[in-house]
Each structure stands twice: as C-alpha cells, then as structure tokens.
Amino acid sequence: QAFMGTGTYLEMYQGKLCSDGGAASGPDMTPLFHDQLRPQIIINLMKTGARAGMVMAPVNTTEYFNLALKGQDDAVAFLTQGTGEAMSLCPVGASTKGNVCTAGELVV
C-alpha cells in the first residue's frame, strides 16, 4: 500500500487521518529551520496570486508551468536586485515560531 499526500488535503490511511504536511508548515505553508543559525530565503506561494485550487484535481499543467516561470523571474529579481513579490529574507536569530519569521523579518 502507498499513501498519496500530494493533491489531497486530508486522507484516511490505515485508519488514521493523514495529510501532506501543509497544515504543519504554518499559515503561509513556509516550513522554516528553527535553529536560527543562518539566514533563510522564504518563498511564499500564497503571495504569488496563484489560485489555491491548483492543488486539487484536475491538474492544469499550463498553470504550473507559468507559476514556475514566474518563480524563476522572481528568484532572479530577488538575487540580483533584492526584490521579489513572493520572496523575503529571514535573518539569523529571527524567531521562526509557527513557521513564521518574526522579530526582524527583512523583506527585500
């Protein structure tokens, strides 16, 4: 037996409720390291304007392709100009409680 988590919110597996882990990744679904040892680039898909229904079947590959292209463009802008619609920098030492960068999140 196999468990499919991608494309589902919740599913029963062997009598237990399972999910893809999105709910454990904080309100923006941005899993972060909690050791506060290094800065982290945060990619927040909730700020891309993509529709939430993309995670449900049927899958529209054109939407995913366009989102990937937008992500590449945003990454180049972030790395070369310090700007990016859905990207930010969480500095060393910032709190990441609840998978949200606080106490000094630098949005570049």
Secondary structure, 3 states (H helix, E strand, C coil): CCCCCCCCCEEEECCEEEECCHHHHCCCCCCCCCCCCCCEEEECHHHCCCCHHHHCCCCCHHHHHHHHHHHHHHHHHHHHHCCCCCEEEECCCCECHHHCCECCCECC
